[in-house]
Amino acid sequence: MKTKYYLSIAFATAILANCNAQKVTLKNTSDLVLPQKAISIKRSQIGVKYVSNSFPILISKNDTIPAQLNDLDGDGKWDELFLVTDFSANEKKIATLSWSLKDPKFPIKTSVRFGKREAKDLPVQPATQEVLMANQVHKKLGFQKYQTDGPTWENDKVGFRHYLDGRNSKDVFGKRIPAITPENVGINNKGAVEDNYHVMYDWGRDIFPVGNSAGLGGYALLINDKINRLGILTNDTLNNVEKTTFKIVSEGPVNSVLSYKYENWKASGNNYQVQETTSIWPGMYGYENTVSISGLKGGETFLAAISNLNNKNPLQVVEAGDWVCFIQHDYLTYNREWILGTAILVPKKIYQGYIEAPKTGQLTDSYLAKLKVENNKKISYYAVAGWELSADKNFKDSAYFSNYVTTLAKQLSAKITVEVSK
């Protein structure tokens, strides 16, 4: 059922009085139904009619489309208007874009949580950024600095976390309800770091074993047939990344964005510079990851990872739309307690087959999709997780999960044209 959002009379009055209103035409160019399709409208498309320090109000047929402004480059000025809306096949949607000095307070459907402490006896404090040097990793410090080992991000369907402590793996939080998980996940009532999320709560729990894999959506480089992990393992005391810079770029009702900058990643005698951006929006049991690397010498292959720990069923590799889908479905959770489907969607245009990681070494227990990589050229891919105890109980069925993944791949391939009146 389509959710509608209505503004108050006060908001409506303010919008009607706004002479800067613009017409926005959104056209689904595919014959697919597109639920909660994410759309980015660049600032340059909107032009000069933005009212300073105001909030976007998009109205189509008396239905308000939740939207937000994102400052992606951190220069203090927004770069894109981000929105999520439903389309029927080939639908043309005409909306009015106006500006309000009041925050419309759309329902919160995405979130990022990050907390850190500077000493073992200090409480965790909320933070929006971090700089981690090579000798500041977990084992060297002697304590876990980060709440949930690093940032978590989520939408109304599923949650994830990134091991910022040097491991750089991606983990999965299974969510049973659409509400955002509590802010104190991963800390106790004294503010100390505590692993209290591997037990079941009303909201769910951490369900995914990562081990020495890169988790669901981590990555590596293949150089001269050697797998080079970005980062280290739990017992290592020195990172192979000289400087890691993390930042919450945006946290809003319909989109949350995280940024990781890795300086001087030492791999096979080379130094690489890496920029990674993670984005999540409502409605999808997954997230988008975008990586660009500089310092390439010409013999590297990008590896997108999907952990196969606990997987005893055959891997499915299926083409759908613009993507190649790697799909697993088994009791992939801790102690094989629950059924979980996992998948990664990698771009078909640069796909070069896959390999399986070894059972020992710095990166293990994974399928690794091989992708062509070029200097400073972005690679975007998706990671998906469907748990049998999530809102969609049908994920218990293997065929259903596979169909969900391939349908999602086709929906992500569908293009929306955007026209904004000047």
Secondary structure, 3 states (H helix, E strand, C coil): CCCCCCCCHHHHHHHHCCCCCEEEEEEECCCCCEEEEEEEEEHHHHCCCCCCCCEEEEEECCEEECEEEECCCCCCCCCEEEEEEEECCCCEEEEEEEEECCCCCCCCCCEEECEECCCCCCCCEECCEEEEECCCCHHHHCCCCEHHHCCEEECCCEEEEECCCCCCCEEEEEECCCCCCCCCCCECCCCCECCCCCCCCCCEEECCCCCCCCEEEEEEEEECCEEEECCCCCCCCCCCEEEEEEEEEEECCCCEEEEEEEEEEEECCEEEEEEEEEEECCCCCEEEEEEEEECCCCCEEEEEEEECCCCCCCCEEEEECCEEEEEEEECCCHHHCCCEEEEEEEEHHHEEEEEECCCCCCCCCEEEEEECCCCCCCEEEEEEEEECCCCCHHHHCHHHHHHHHHHHHHHHHCCEEEEECC
